[in-house]
Every structure is written in structure tokens, then in C-alpha cells.
Amino acid sequence: MKRLLLPLLATLPLATAVEANLFQKEPTYKQIVSQCKRPGLKYAEYNEIGMTQFAKNYLDLCIKKEAQKVLQAKYNKCLKKNNATFCQLTTKLDP
């Protein structure tokens, strides 16, 4: 009984981890913006002390950096199935 139960218990967490990665989607532009505006980041600190231009600059930089990460991940995922030219033409950030 122990011989049958141990492999079954070992495969259950592995299967759920693989399944979680399959359904994980890349964040949209709106999600990136809300992620960059969350409390505790420099954007909130700058707005709190009245440095609005610093906050806008930080937000712009954060959005560009996070969007680049998402685009790179999408591009690498596309390269596994297609050629580079197709991926360059079709890889875009979701609105």
C-alpha cells in the first residue's frame, strides 16, 4: 500500500504546478499600470510628497520596463513555434 501511495502523492503536486503554468497569462497594459501604481513603490511616495513630475517619470519608466519584460516573454514563447520574422510582426502587448 505504501509503495502505491508514495508515487501518487509525489505526482499530485507536480501535476498542479504544471497546470498552473499552463493557465498563467501575461499581464495586460492596464494590469502593468496598476502594478506600477501600487502602494509602497516610488510612484506613491512621490505623489504623497507632492513631486508629481517625478511620479509621472517613474510611472513611465516602470511601465516601459514591465512591458518590455512581457513582450520579451511573448516573443520567446512565439519563437518556440514560429520563425523570427513572424514573431516580430505579431508580438504585441495586449490592451
Legacy VTK file of the C-alpha trace (Angstrom):
# vtk DataFile Version 3.0
C-alpha trace
ASCII
DATASET POLYDATA
POINTS 95 float
0.000 0.000 0.000
2.844 2.404 0.841
4.513 1.656 -2.490
1.415 2.752 -4.391
0.632 5.772 -2.249
4.074 7.406 -2.321
4.366 7.817 -6.132
0.782 9.037 -6.271
1.442 11.711 -3.660
4.646 12.767 -5.417
2.939 13.270 -8.790
-0.001 15.281 -7.457
1.978 18.485 -6.615
3.925 18.196 -9.859
0.746 17.972 -11.931
-0.809 21.002 -10.231
2.370 23.053 -10.739
2.435 22.254 -14.446
-1.267 23.026 -14.755
-0.814 26.403 -13.030
1.886 27.402 -15.521
-0.308 26.457 -18.477
-3.113 28.782 -17.445
-0.924 31.706 -16.385
-1.400 34.605 -18.824
0.821 37.573 -19.500
-0.375 40.802 -17.875
-2.231 43.369 -19.974
-1.271 47.037 -20.218
-3.871 48.003 -17.610
-2.532 45.393 -15.208
1.014 46.686 -15.703
-0.123 50.245 -14.939
-1.932 49.169 -11.780
1.112 47.120 -10.750
3.379 50.163 -11.150
0.946 52.368 -9.179
0.552 50.049 -6.204
1.279 51.407 -2.722
4.807 51.088 -1.440
6.513 51.953 -4.719
8.214 55.216 -5.571
5.188 56.381 -7.572
3.043 56.519 -4.431
5.850 58.083 -2.391
6.455 60.843 -4.952
2.742 61.645 -5.188
2.447 61.684 -1.417
5.107 64.363 -1.011
3.842 66.410 -3.970
6.531 65.570 -6.530
4.074 64.777 -9.315
6.539 65.103 -12.197
8.885 62.602 -10.528
5.893 60.280 -10.055
4.940 60.553 -13.741
8.511 59.901 -14.825
8.779 56.877 -12.528
5.439 55.526 -13.770
6.526 55.904 -17.389
9.827 54.151 -16.703
8.150 51.344 -14.752
5.554 50.745 -17.484
8.215 50.602 -20.193
10.359 48.190 -18.178
7.478 45.841 -17.305
6.040 45.979 -20.841
9.450 45.062 -22.247
9.582 42.013 -19.969
6.133 40.892 -21.151
6.973 41.440 -24.817
10.236 39.518 -24.460
8.418 36.603 -22.839
5.772 36.575 -25.586
8.457 36.775 -28.273
10.428 33.879 -26.775
7.235 31.832 -26.500
6.420 32.596 -30.149
9.925 31.595 -31.277
9.361 28.080 -29.987
6.559 27.592 -32.525
7.327 30.021 -35.379
10.166 31.812 -37.146
11.657 35.151 -36.064
10.072 37.246 -38.829
6.561 36.090 -37.970
7.146 36.684 -34.260
8.481 40.196 -34.830
5.388 41.111 -36.822
2.799 39.592 -34.495
4.123 40.065 -30.963
2.236 42.967 -29.339
1.177 43.986 -25.859
-2.481 43.251 -25.075
-4.575 46.380 -24.319
LINES 1 96
95 0 1 2 3 4 5 6 7 8 9 10 11 12 13 14 15 16 17 18 19 20 21 22 23 24 25 26 27 28 29 30 31 32 33 34 35 36 37 38 39 40 41 42 43 44 45 46 47 48 49 50 51 52 53 54 55 56 57 58 59 60 61 62 63 64 65 66 67 68 69 70 71 72 73 74 75 76 77 78 79 80 81 82 83 84 85 86 87 88 89 90 91 92 93 94
